[in-house]
Amino acid sequence: EQNQFQSLDFTTVYVDKVSRTFLQQGYFQGRIKPLGKKLSLVAGARGSWQDATKDRTFQPRAAISWIPHDGWKIFSSWGLYSRSPDPWYVDKDLGGNPGLSAEEARAASLGGERTWTLWSLRVEGYVKYLSKIIQGGTYPTLYENGGDGRGRGLEVLLRRDLSQRWWGWFAYTLSKAERRRSVSSPYFPYDYDQPHMATLILSGRLGRLWRLGTKLRYSS
């Protein structure tokens, strides 16, 4: 495949090369229910290794859900997540930096769900903190793990069963995402942040083989 990047003298340089990296991953997960169906505890971890950077990651995660009464559910989760650099970020022939490490994110959520005969309502809030974000570096390094970020939001999902074959739901998300280039620089709004997003869906089954649905989405 053909890759291009801008050199320091602002001339376009084309490099015709196929870049390959090897990423090895593994995970384990366990679940216990000490109070039967009312309480569920989940814990696990994921690990990875990339040959190009020799970078290793360990990502523990946990979740809990509790049903205090019929029709009610409370849940929470926490986890560490990572994303290994893409091949062109670490390939020296393409101006990459083989010393890069995986980008990391710490995320936590807390929510609740209420279910009635035909209706269900789910509300969940979350926060996340990003670190080691890959960004443009200083000469002679074109890329470095210098950025970080943060985000928070609230999600609401309302579902209605119209019949045995038809159902619909409405979802609304309020969120805010920010980035910064270093710990000493101020935060700025993330380019792909969507503060408001609303989705309306209607779906149903037509016989045994067909399903019909429509979706309307608004985002800012």
N, C-alpha and C positions, 0 to 999 in steps of 0.2 A: 504494500500500500504506500501511497505517496504522502509524506508529511512535510509541512512547511512551518518555518518560524521566522521571526524578525531578528536578525543579528544586531549587534550593537551599533553598526554604522547605518542601520535602517534600510539595508538592502535585503531583498527577499532571497532566502537560501532554500533550495529544494533538495531533499534527501530521499532517495528511493531505497527503502529498506523495510523489511518485515521484522518487527520487534516481538519477541516472545518472552514471557516470564512464567514461572511455575508457582502456583499458589496452592498450598496444602492446608486443609481445614478439618477440624473435628469438633464434636460437641457431645455433651451428655446432659441428661435432664431427669429429674426424679420428682414424683408427686406423692404426697401423703394426705390423707383425710382423717385427722384425729377425731373429729366429731361427726363422722358419717358424711352425709351430703351437705351439711351446713357450713363446714369449713374446709377449704382446700389450700394447701401450701405447695408451691412449685419452686424448685431451685435447680440451677444448672450453670453451665459455663461453656464457652466456645473458645477454641484456640486456633491460631493460624500461623503459617510461616511462608515467607516469600523469598525465593532464591536470589532475585536481583538485588535486594537490599539486605538480606539476611536478618530481616526484621521479624520478631516474634510478638504475638499479642495474646493476652489472656483476658477474657470478657465474662465476668460473673454476672448472673441475672437471677432475679427472684420475683415472685408474684404471690398474692394472697387474695382470696375471695371468701366472703362471709354472707350467709343467708340468715339474717336475724328473724325474719318472719316470712310466711308464704307471700310471694309476689314482690319481695324486696331482696336486693343484692347490693353489696358494697365490695369494691375491689380496688386493688392498688398494685403497682409494679415499680421495679427499679432495675436498671441495667447499664452495663458499660458496653458500648458498641464501637467497632473500628472499621475502617475502609482502607485497604492497601492501595498504594499509588498505582496509577495506570502505567503501562509500559513506557510511553513516551516521556513520562516524568523522570524516569530513572535511567534511560538509555543515554550513555555519554555521546554517542554519534549524533543524537538529536538534541544535544544541549542539555540533557537530563542530569539529575543529581542522584547517583546510586546511594547516597547517604541519607535519603529521605526515609521517614518512618510513617507508619499508618496514621491517618487522621482518626481522632477519637471523639466520642460523644457520650456524655452521662445524661440519662433521661429518667424521669420519675413521673408517675401519674397517680391520680386518685379520682374515683368516680363512684356513681351509684346508678342503679336501674330499678324502675318500678314497672311491674307488669299487671295489667288488668285482663279482662276477658278478650277484648278486641284491640286494646291499645297497649303500647309499651313506650316508656320514656327512659332515655339513657343520657346522663350528663357526666362528662369527664373533663378534668383539667390536667394540664401537663406542664412541665418545665424541662428544659434541656440545656446543657452547656457543652460547647464544642471547643476542642483544643487541637493543636498541631495541624491546623488547616494549611494545605499547600497553596502557596502564592508566589508571585514573582520575587526573586531574590536580588542581591547586589552582586556586581561583577566580582569574580568570574562565575558565580553561581546563579543560574537562571531561575531555579526553584528552591524553596526552603519551607520548612514547617514553622512559619512565624505567626500565622493568624489564629484568632480564636473567635468565638461567637456565643450567643445565647438566644433562647427563644422561649416563649410561653404562650399558652392558649387555652381556650375553652371550647369543647365540642358538645353539641346538643343533637340528639337523634330522636325523632318522634315517628313511631310506626303505627299503622292502622290496618287491620285485616278487614277488607271489605266483604269478602266471602271466602269460601273454601278454595277458590281458584284465583282470586284477585286480592292484591294488597298494595299499599303505597306507603312511602315514608318521606319525611322532610328532615334535612340535616342542615345545621348552621354551625360554622366555625369562626371564632374570633381569635386571631393570633397576631403575634409580633415577633419578628426575627431581626437580629442585629449582628453585625460583624465589626471587627477591628483588626488592624494590621499588627499591633503589638500590645503588650500589657500597659504601655505608657501612653497609647493613643486613644482617642475617644471612640465610642461606638457610633456606627452609622447604619441606616436601614439597609437590610439585605436586598439585593437587586431583584430577587425572585420572591420577595415576601408578598403574601396575599392576606391583608388584614381581615377582609370579610369574604366569606364564601358560603353560598347557600345552594342547596341541591334539592330538587323535587323529583321523585321517581314514582311511576305507576307501572305495575307489572302483573302479569297473569298468565295462566296456562290455557291454551286452546287445544283441547283434546290431550292425547297421551304423548304426542311427538312435537308439539309446537308451543312456543312461549312468545308472548307479545309484550313489549315494554317501551316506555318513553321516558326521557330524562331531560330536565331543564336545569341549567346551572348558571349561577351568577357569581362572579368573583371580582375583586378590586385589587 
